[in-house]
Amino acid sequence: MGDLGNVSELVAVQAERQPDRVALIEPGVEARTWAQLDAEVGQVSAGLAARGLVAGQRIGLDGPNSIAWVVAYLAALRAGLVVVPTDPEDPVTDRDDLLAECRIRALFTTRTPLSSDRVTSWELSEEGLASLAATDVPVATPRDPESLAVLACTLGTSGDRKIVMLSHRALLANLEQVSGHEIVSADSVILGVLPFFHVYGLNAVLGSSLAAGAQLVIPDPATWDLAAIIESEQVDQLPITPGLLYRLVHDKTAIERLGGVRRVIVAGAALPTQLSARFTELTGVQVERAYGLTEAAPGVSSTVGSKALGPFHVGHPLPGVEVRIAAKKGADPDDPSEPGEIMIRGANLFSGHWPDGRGGPDADGWFDTGDLGYLSDGELFLVDRSREVLTVRGFRVYPSELEQLIRQLPGVEAAAVVSRQVTAGESGSGGGGLVAFVTGPSVTQEQVTEFIQTRLPVFKRPQEVRIVDQLPRGVTGVIKRVQLRRQLERELAP
């Protein structure tokens, strides 16, 4: 892929190699061969150019996964536009704020169009795309790999969201890096259930299928039966989140339908070791882990080809991705038990944050991920986000470590540990203001408290345990600790 300058060229390559093979399928609805997909992308791209859109302008893409979404995405890139994908479940007001910040000139949407005279809107559907199609307008596809392709939002799980500038170079580089692990081939059938507006679904799933020439199965998110789709479409590659894995493990009828699955890769959120072990026990298929972030388009490391080495193990860096650990101030750089800042370098890195490129890689190409971890024999271990680490009585406390422990209690589905302001009367109590939020249909506060007290030193014990029905999560399933902290702040407000 080193000779490509635009992500949309991947479709033309596959259309020449295997024109009659199915590229995309919406079960029970429609499908596209590679030749059909390439032709439709070309026609819609020409239609965008005919409407006066020019390279470098931004276009919003607002809707759930569908073949229409893929066509609109690739057509926009072929026309040299910069795609701004949005979460179709976000309130329209939040969507409009994001699109205004990115100064879009056009919008594909399944919802209410943007109320702006300067923005042209089209329905994100087969009919909407057909209304745009043109055949007599030449499109000169820019082939500058450094030109922007996507403005992608981070999930804002630890703080406010950021808009990440991803170039064609970054997206294509990560696809080439992933190909070094030989995870996907032209014979693969991949489940495309992860949302394309997030970089995990956009490049790790959709992008990988385009690069390999694999078939991508896109279920209707409103009606799909996950196990039934996997069985009927003979899906063999499952890139999913811990939440989806949990559903499969706890559905006995689903497990019986997974005989054709060859690989499961979980990313986007912490994977409980008991959950992955249980899935392997039931199916014989090892659950692989991957670590990445929006700024890396998204891949950094994977356990594919590595032996599982514990709950914080996220595998070996992808080919072409360099990882080093920068010791935190006051820490011993030679002590592997003391996590440091995870620094990464590679052609897959972003160009900075919108709109001025701030926060990008340094002059030597290194980017501070904001995550804490350590390397051991070349394998990467992810411990926590640096901004989540707490200091209690002079000791460092990693919330993810406590959460992993709590999840070992039978009946616990998920856990999140955050801090709240400590009042004067509480300053000497154990836990230093830590609050554990726990979900589980049968678990009790007393059970969790007793479990913690027998396994943690006093300074690490949460001061309070709350049993809740659910935890706030991002689209990949990662728990939004920032929302829990804000909840605690509101409770303390006068």
C-alpha positions as CSV (number, residue, x, y, z in Angstrom):
1,M,0.0,0.0,0.0
2,G,3.1,2.2,0.0
3,D,2.4,3.3,-3.6
4,L,-1.2,4.6,-2.8
5,G,-1.9,8.2,-2.0
6,N,-5.7,8.1,-1.3
7,V,-7.7,5.5,0.8
8,S,-10.4,5.3,-1.9
9,E,-7.8,3.8,-4.3
10,L,-8.1,0.5,-2.3
11,V,-11.5,-0.1,-3.9
12,A,-10.2,0.4,-7.4
13,V,-7.4,-2.1,-6.7
14,Q,-9.8,-4.7,-5.5
15,A,-12.2,-4.1,-8.4
16,E,-9.3,-4.9,-10.8
17,R,-8.2,-8.0,-8.8
18,Q,-11.6,-9.5,-8.1
19,P,-14.4,-7.6,-9.8
20,D,-17.1,-10.2,-9.3
21,R,-16.5,-11.1,-5.6
22,V,-18.8,-9.7,-3.0
23,A,-17.2,-6.8,-1.1
24,L,-20.1,-5.6,1.1
25,I,-23.4,-7.3,2.2
26,E,-26.3,-6.1,4.3
27,P,-27.9,-9.5,5.1
28,G,-31.4,-9.8,3.6
29,V,-31.2,-6.3,2.1
30,E,-28.5,-5.8,-0.6
31,A,-24.9,-6.5,-1.6
32,R,-22.1,-5.0,-3.7
33,T,-19.4,-6.7,-5.7
34,W,-16.0,-4.9,-5.9
35,A,-16.8,-3.8,-9.4
36,Q,-20.2,-2.4,-8.4
37,L,-18.8,-0.7,-5.4
38,D,-16.0,1.0,-7.4
39,A,-18.5,2.2,-10.0
40,E,-20.9,3.6,-7.5
41,V,-18.1,5.4,-5.6
42,G,-17.0,6.9,-8.9
43,Q,-20.5,8.2,-9.8
44,V,-21.2,9.7,-6.3
45,S,-17.7,11.2,-6.3
46,A,-18.5,12.8,-9.6
47,G,-21.8,14.1,-8.3
48,L,-20.0,15.8,-5.4
49,A,-17.7,17.5,-7.7
50,A,-20.6,18.6,-10.0
51,R,-22.2,20.3,-6.9
52,G,-19.1,22.5,-6.6
53,L,-17.3,20.8,-3.7
54,V,-13.6,20.9,-4.0
55,A,-10.7,19.1,-2.4
56,G,-10.0,20.0,1.2
57,Q,-13.5,21.0,2.1
58,R,-15.2,19.1,4.9
59,I,-18.3,16.9,4.6
60,G,-20.3,15.4,7.5
61,L,-21.3,11.7,7.5
62,D,-24.1,11.1,10.0
63,G,-25.8,7.7,10.2
64,P,-25.5,4.1,11.3
65,N,-23.4,1.5,9.5
66,S,-24.7,0.7,6.0
67,I,-23.5,0.1,2.4
68,A,-24.6,3.7,1.7
69,W,-22.3,4.9,4.5
70,V,-19.3,3.1,3.0
71,V,-20.1,4.5,-0.5
72,A,-20.5,8.1,0.8
73,Y,-17.2,7.8,2.7
74,L,-15.2,6.5,-0.2
75,A,-16.8,8.9,-2.7
76,A,-15.9,11.8,-0.5
77,L,-12.3,10.7,-0.2
78,R,-12.1,10.1,-3.9
79,A,-13.3,13.7,-4.5
80,G,-10.5,14.9,-2.1
81,L,-13.0,15.9,0.7
82,V,-12.3,15.5,4.4
83,V,-14.9,13.3,6.1
84,V,-16.3,14.2,9.5
85,P,-18.1,11.1,10.9
86,T,-20.6,11.6,13.7
87,D,-22.3,9.4,16.2
88,P,-25.9,8.9,15.0
89,E,-27.0,8.4,18.6
90,D,-25.7,11.8,19.8
91,P,-28.3,14.5,20.2
92,V,-28.7,16.5,17.0
93,T,-27.5,19.7,18.8
94,D,-24.2,18.0,19.7
95,R,-23.8,16.8,16.1
96,D,-24.5,20.3,14.9
97,D,-21.9,21.8,17.3
98,L,-19.2,19.4,16.1
99,L,-20.0,20.0,12.4
100,A,-20.0,23.7,12.9
101,E,-16.6,23.5,14.6
102,C,-15.3,21.6,11.6
103,R,-16.8,24.1,9.2
104,I,-18.4,21.5,6.9
105,R,-19.8,22.4,3.5
106,A,-22.0,19.4,2.9
107,L,-23.7,16.6,4.9
108,F,-25.0,13.1,4.4
109,T,-27.4,12.2,7.1
110,T,-30.2,9.9,8.1
111,R,-31.6,12.6,10.5
112,T,-32.6,16.2,10.4
113,P,-30.4,18.2,8.0
114,L,-28.1,20.9,9.4
115,S,-29.9,24.3,9.7
116,S,-27.4,26.4,7.7
117,D,-27.6,28.1,4.4
118,R,-24.0,27.3,3.6
119,V,-24.4,23.5,4.0
120,T,-26.0,21.3,1.4
121,S,-27.5,18.1,2.8
122,W,-28.4,14.8,1.2
123,E,-30.1,11.7,2.6
124,L,-27.7,9.0,3.6
125,S,-29.5,6.2,1.7
126,E,-29.4,4.4,-1.6
127,E,-31.9,6.9,-3.0
128,G,-30.0,9.9,-1.7
129,L,-26.8,8.6,-3.3
130,A,-28.6,7.9,-6.6
131,S,-29.8,11.5,-6.7
132,L,-26.1,12.6,-6.6
133,A,-24.7,10.2,-9.1
134,A,-23.1,11.6,-12.2
135,T,-21.1,10.0,-15.0
136,D,-19.9,13.0,-17.1
137,V,-17.9,15.0,-14.6
138,P,-14.2,14.2,-14.4
139,V,-12.8,13.8,-10.9
140,A,-9.1,14.3,-10.3
141,T,-8.5,12.4,-7.1
142,P,-5.8,14.1,-5.0
143,R,-2.9,11.6,-4.3
144,D,-1.1,13.6,-1.7
145,P,-0.8,11.1,1.3
146,E,-0.3,14.0,3.7
147,S,-3.7,15.6,2.8
148,L,-6.4,15.2,5.4
149,A,-8.9,12.3,5.0
150,V,-10.8,12.3,8.3
151,L,-11.5,14.5,11.3
152,A,-12.3,11.9,14.0
153,C,-13.4,12.6,17.5
154,T,-11.9,11.0,20.6
155,L,-14.4,9.4,22.9
156,G,-13.8,11.8,25.8
157,T,-13.7,9.0,28.4
158,S,-11.2,10.7,30.6
159,G,-11.8,14.3,29.7
160,D,-13.2,16.5,27.0
161,R,-13.3,15.2,23.4
162,K,-10.7,16.3,20.8
163,I,-10.9,16.3,17.0
164,V,-8.1,14.3,15.5
165,M,-6.7,15.1,12.1
166,L,-6.0,11.8,10.2
167,S,-4.3,12.0,6.9
168,H,-4.4,9.4,4.1
169,R,-0.9,8.5,5.0
170,A,-1.8,7.7,8.6
171,L,-4.8,5.5,7.6
172,L,-3.0,3.6,4.9
173,A,0.1,3.2,7.0
174,N,-1.9,1.5,9.8
175,L,-3.5,-0.8,7.3
176,E,-0.1,-1.9,6.1
177,Q,1.1,-2.4,9.6
178,V,-1.9,-4.6,10.4
179,S,-1.3,-6.6,7.2
180,G,2.1,-7.6,8.7
181,H,0.2,-9.7,11.2
182,E,-1.7,-11.5,8.4
183,I,-4.9,-11.2,10.4
184,V,-7.2,-10.7,7.4
185,S,-7.1,-12.2,3.9
186,A,-9.2,-12.0,0.8
187,D,-11.0,-15.2,1.9
188,S,-12.0,-13.6,5.2
189,V,-15.6,-12.8,6.1
190,I,-15.6,-9.9,8.7
191,L,-18.4,-8.8,10.9
192,G,-18.9,-5.0,10.5
193,V,-20.9,-4.3,13.6
194,L,-18.6,-1.8,15.2
195,P,-19.7,1.8,14.3
196,F,-17.8,3.3,11.4
197,F,-17.9,6.8,12.9
198,H,-15.3,5.6,15.4
199,V,-11.8,5.0,14.2
200,Y,-11.8,1.4,15.4
201,G,-14.7,0.5,13.1
202,L,-13.6,2.9,10.4
203,N,-10.1,1.7,9.8
204,A,-9.4,-1.4,11.8
205,V,-12.6,-3.0,10.5
206,L,-13.7,-1.3,7.3
207,G,-10.2,-0.2,6.2
208,S,-8.8,-3.7,6.8
209,S,-11.5,-5.3,4.7
210,L,-10.8,-2.9,1.8
211,A,-7.1,-3.5,2.0
212,A,-7.3,-7.3,2.1
213,G,-10.2,-7.6,-0.3
214,A,-12.3,-9.4,2.3
215,Q,-16.0,-9.6,2.5
216,L,-17.6,-7.2,5.1
217,V,-20.9,-8.1,6.6
218,I,-22.9,-5.1,7.8
219,P,-25.9,-6.0,9.9
220,D,-28.8,-3.6,10.5
221,P,-28.0,-2.3,14.0
222,A,-31.7,-1.9,14.8
223,T,-32.7,-5.5,14.1
224,W,-29.6,-7.8,13.9
225,D,-29.3,-11.0,15.8
226,L,-25.6,-11.2,16.3
227,A,-25.2,-15.0,16.5
228,A,-27.7,-15.7,13.6
229,I,-25.8,-13.3,11.3
230,I,-22.4,-14.9,12.2
231,E,-23.8,-18.3,11.4
232,S,-25.8,-17.5,8.2
233,E,-23.1,-15.3,6.6
234,Q,-20.3,-17.7,7.6
235,V,-18.4,-14.9,9.4
236,D,-15.0,-16.1,10.5
237,Q,-13.5,-12.8,11.8
238,L,-15.0,-11.1,14.9
239,P,-13.6,-7.6,15.7
240,I,-15.8,-6.8,18.7
241,T,-15.9,-5.1,22.1
242,P,-15.9,-6.7,25.5
243,G,-19.7,-6.0,25.8
244,L,-20.5,-8.0,22.6
245,L,-18.2,-10.8,23.8
246,Y,-20.1,-10.8,27.1
247,R,-23.4,-11.2,25.2
248,L,-22.1,-14.2,23.3
249,V,-20.7,-15.9,26.3
250,H,-23.9,-15.6,28.2
251,D,-26.1,-16.8,25.4
252,K,-26.0,-20.6,25.1
253,T,-27.7,-20.7,21.7
254,A,-25.2,-18.2,20.4
255,I,-22.2,-20.3,21.3
256,E,-23.6,-23.1,19.3
257,R,-23.6,-20.9,16.2
258,L,-20.0,-19.9,16.3
259,G,-18.4,-23.0,14.7
260,G,-17.1,-21.0,11.7
261,V,-15.3,-18.3,13.8
262,R,-11.6,-18.5,13.5
263,R,-10.4,-15.3,15.2
264,V,-11.8,-12.9,17.8
265,I,-10.1,-9.6,18.4
266,V,-11.3,-7.3,21.3
267,A,-10.2,-3.7,21.6
268,G,-11.7,-0.4,22.7
269,A,-12.1,-1.2,26.4
270,A,-10.5,-3.3,29.1
271,L,-11.1,-7.1,28.6
272,P,-11.8,-9.0,31.8
273,T,-9.6,-12.1,31.8
274,Q,-12.4,-14.4,33.1
275,L,-14.5,-13.4,30.2
276,S,-11.9,-14.2,27.5
277,A,-11.0,-17.4,29.3
278,R,-14.7,-18.5,29.4
279,F,-15.2,-17.8,25.7
280,T,-12.1,-19.9,24.8
281,E,-13.3,-22.7,27.1
282,L,-16.7,-22.7,25.3
283,T,-15.5,-22.3,21.7
284,G,-11.8,-23.3,21.6
285,V,-11.1,-19.9,20.0
286,Q,-8.5,-17.7,21.7
287,V,-9.6,-14.1,22.2
288,E,-6.9,-11.7,21.0
289,R,-6.5,-8.2,22.3
290,A,-5.5,-5.0,20.6
291,Y,-4.4,-1.6,21.8
292,G,-4.8,1.6,19.9
293,L,-6.1,5.1,20.0
294,T,-7.7,7.5,17.6
295,E,-4.4,9.4,17.1
296,A,-2.8,6.2,15.8
297,A,-5.4,5.4,13.2
298,P,-5.9,3.3,15.5
299,G,-3.5,0.4,15.9
300,V,-0.5,0.2,18.2
301,S,-0.2,-3.4,19.3
302,S,-1.9,-6.8,19.2
303,T,-1.6,-10.1,20.9
304,V,-1.9,-12.0,17.6
305,G,1.2,-14.3,17.5
306,S,1.9,-13.7,21.2
307,K,1.0,-15.8,24.2
308,A,-1.4,-14.3,26.6
309,L,0.5,-12.8,29.6
310,G,-2.1,-11.5,32.0
311,P,-4.8,-9.0,32.3
312,F,-2.8,-5.9,31.3
313,H,-1.0,-7.5,28.3
314,V,-1.9,-5.9,25.0
315,G,0.7,-7.7,22.8
316,H,3.6,-6.8,20.6
317,P,3.8,-3.5,18.8
318,L,2.6,-3.7,15.2
319,P,5.3,-3.8,12.5
320,G,6.4,-0.3,11.8
321,V,5.2,1.1,15.2
322,E,7.8,1.9,17.7
323,V,7.0,2.0,21.5
324,R,9.1,3.2,24.3
325,I,8.3,4.0,28.0
326,A,9.1,7.4,29.4
327,A,9.6,7.1,33.2
328,K,7.4,9.4,35.2
329,K,9.1,12.1,37.4
330,G,10.6,10.5,40.5
331,A,10.1,6.9,39.2
332,D,12.9,4.4,38.6
333,P,13.2,4.0,34.8
334,D,14.7,0.5,35.3
335,D,11.9,-0.8,37.5
336,P,9.4,-2.6,35.2
337,S,6.8,-2.7,38.1
338,E,6.6,1.1,37.9
339,P,4.5,2.0,34.8
340,G,5.6,5.0,32.7
341,E,4.2,7.0,29.9
342,I,3.6,5.0,26.7
343,M,5.3,6.9,23.8
344,I,4.7,5.8,20.2
345,R,6.2,6.6,16.8
346,G,5.2,5.5,13.3
347,A,3.8,6.6,9.9
348,N,0.3,5.9,11.3
349,L,0.3,8.9,13.6
350,F,-2.1,11.8,13.2
351,S,-1.2,15.3,12.1
352,G,-2.4,17.1,15.2
353,H,-5.6,18.3,16.7
354,W,-8.1,20.4,14.7
355,P,-7.9,23.1,13.6
356,D,-4.3,24.2,14.1
357,G,-2.4,20.9,14.4
358,R,-1.5,21.3,18.1
359,G,-0.7,18.3,20.2
360,G,0.8,16.2,17.4
361,P,4.0,14.2,17.5
362,D,7.1,16.0,18.6
363,A,10.0,17.0,16.4
364,D,11.4,13.4,16.5
365,G,8.1,11.9,15.7
366,W,7.2,10.6,19.2
367,F,3.7,11.0,20.6
368,D,2.7,10.7,24.3
369,T,-0.4,8.6,24.3
370,G,-1.5,9.7,27.8
371,D,-1.5,6.0,28.8
372,L,0.6,4.3,31.4
373,G,2.3,0.9,30.9
374,Y,5.5,-1.0,30.6
375,L,7.5,-3.2,28.2
376,S,8.7,-6.7,29.1
377,D,10.7,-8.7,26.5
378,G,9.2,-6.6,23.8
379,E,5.6,-7.1,25.0
380,L,3.5,-4.1,25.9
381,F,1.4,-4.0,29.1
382,L,-1.3,-1.2,29.5
383,V,-2.0,-0.2,33.0
384,D,-4.1,2.9,33.0
385,R,-4.6,6.4,31.7
386,S,-2.0,8.8,33.2
387,R,-4.7,11.3,34.1
388,E,-6.7,8.6,36.0
389,V,-3.8,7.7,38.4
390,L,-4.5,8.8,41.9
391,T,-2.2,9.6,44.8
392,V,-3.5,8.4,48.2
393,R,-1.4,9.0,51.3
394,G,1.6,9.4,49.1
395,F,1.0,6.1,47.2
396,R,0.1,5.8,43.6
397,V,-3.2,4.0,43.0
398,Y,-4.2,2.7,39.5
399,P,-8.0,2.5,39.1
400,S,-7.8,-0.2,36.5
401,E,-5.9,-2.5,38.9
402,L,-8.8,-2.1,41.4
403,E,-11.4,-2.6,38.7
404,Q,-9.7,-5.8,37.5
405,L,-9.8,-7.1,41.1
406,I,-13.4,-6.3,41.7
407,R,-14.4,-8.0,38.4
408,Q,-13.0,-11.3,39.8
409,L,-15.9,-11.4,42.3
410,P,-18.6,-13.7,41.0
411,G,-21.7,-11.8,39.9
412,V,-19.8,-8.6,39.0
413,E,-20.3,-7.5,35.4
414,A,-18.3,-4.3,35.4
415,A,-16.6,-1.9,37.8
416,A,-15.3,1.7,37.7
417,V,-13.2,3.4,40.4
418,V,-12.9,7.2,40.5
419,S,-12.1,9.7,43.2
420,R,-14.2,12.4,44.8
421,Q,-13.2,15.3,46.9
422,V,-12.4,14.4,50.4
423,T,-14.0,16.4,53.2
424,A,-12.1,17.4,56.3
425,G,-13.9,14.8,58.4
426,E,-12.9,12.0,55.9
427,S,-9.2,12.9,55.5
428,G,-8.0,10.1,57.7
429,S,-10.2,7.4,56.4
430,G,-9.1,4.5,54.2
431,G,-9.5,4.9,50.5
432,G,-8.8,8.6,50.4
433,G,-12.1,9.5,48.6
434,L,-12.1,6.5,46.1
435,V,-15.6,5.4,45.0
436,A,-16.2,2.1,43.3
437,F,-19.2,1.8,40.9
438,V,-20.2,-1.8,40.4
439,T,-22.8,-3.5,38.2
440,G,-24.2,-7.0,38.5
441,P,-27.7,-8.4,38.7
442,S,-27.1,-10.2,42.0
443,V,-24.0,-8.7,43.6
444,T,-24.5,-6.7,46.8
445,Q,-22.6,-3.8,48.3
446,E,-21.6,-5.9,51.3
447,Q,-20.2,-8.6,49.1
448,V,-18.0,-6.2,47.2
449,T,-16.8,-4.4,50.4
450,E,-15.8,-7.7,52.1
451,F,-14.1,-8.9,48.9
452,I,-12.0,-5.7,48.7
453,Q,-11.1,-5.6,52.4
454,T,-9.5,-9.1,52.3
455,R,-7.4,-8.3,49.2
456,L,-6.3,-4.7,49.3
457,P,-4.2,-2.6,51.6
458,V,-6.1,0.1,53.4
459,F,-4.8,3.0,51.3
460,K,-6.2,1.3,48.1
461,R,-9.6,0.4,49.4
462,P,-12.5,2.5,48.0
463,Q,-14.2,4.5,50.7
464,E,-17.6,3.8,49.2
465,V,-19.1,1.1,47.0
466,R,-22.1,1.8,44.9
467,I,-24.2,-0.8,43.1
468,V,-25.6,0.7,40.0
469,D,-27.8,-0.6,37.1
470,Q,-25.3,0.5,34.4
471,L,-22.2,2.5,33.8
472,P,-21.7,5.3,31.2
473,R,-19.9,3.9,28.2
474,G,-18.4,5.0,25.0
475,V,-19.3,3.4,21.7
476,T,-16.5,0.8,22.0
477,G,-17.7,-0.1,25.5
478,V,-15.0,1.8,27.5
479,I,-16.3,3.2,30.7
480,K,-16.5,7.0,30.8
481,R,-15.0,7.7,34.2
482,V,-15.2,11.4,33.5
483,Q,-19.0,11.2,33.7
484,L,-18.8,9.4,37.0
485,R,-16.5,12.1,38.4
486,R,-18.8,14.8,37.3
487,Q,-21.7,13.0,39.0
488,L,-19.8,13.1,42.3
489,E,-18.9,16.7,41.8
490,R,-22.6,17.6,41.3
491,E,-23.4,15.8,44.5
492,L,-20.9,17.9,46.4
493,A,-22.1,21.2,44.9
494,P,-23.8,23.5,47.4
